[in-house]
Amino acid sequence: MSETRTLIRLEGVLVPPHAVAQSAFLASGAPGRVERAARLGGLALGLPALGLLRLGNRQQQRRWATLALTGLGEDRIALLGREFSERFLGSRIAARGAELLQRARDEGRSPILLSHGLRVAVEPVCAALGSSALYAAELELRDGRATGKLLEPDVEGVLDDLVAQGVNLEASYGYGSDAADRAWLGRLGYPCAVNPDALLRQAAEREGWPVLDYPWS
């Protein structure tokens, strides 16, 4: 009998999408009043545009918000990322999402968590959920400082590796939440859109995938 897996997008399934909140929190922790004001001012100027993107494409939203972190030091990012996790993510785990995670374990489909959030911010949440299989985003660094570019995990590459290990994707499950999840969900036998943005909702309806909506705890 071939192995199966369950891929779960952390944001939108287990915790709320938090790209702007995460960037704003890290930007607010920049040393010096002038630097903090500049970063938060830049993010604030883009909020109207981000509002338009919110329901449409969360991927664009994440990439824009990350620009506010340009120049922030690596040590500062690690410190603020952990603080953001403790203050804002740990208490926002969705009960329904946790049930999906536990069901995967109970049915022998070892879960793999995918995250658009920075690894330093989401690792504590994954540890609290009892999961060590995590693929998360990183900030591109140059000389120890962020360039403003977000490096998101290559989920297609993850799936290719699973196939090479003998995992049966046609018998595997996936729970995604935004447009960036559309491609990898399509490679699984049992895809599901959870609290999806507008673009993924449209794709799910077109492909006949189940859509699951629920409130946050």
Helices and strands as residue ranges (DSSP letters): E 5-9, I 10-14, H 19-28, H 33-45, H 47-54, H 58-66, G 67-69, H 74-84, I 85-89, H 95-106, E 110-118, H 119-128, E 134-142, E 145-151, H 155-164, G 169-171, E 173-176, G 179-181, H 182-185, E 190-194, H 198-207, E 211-212
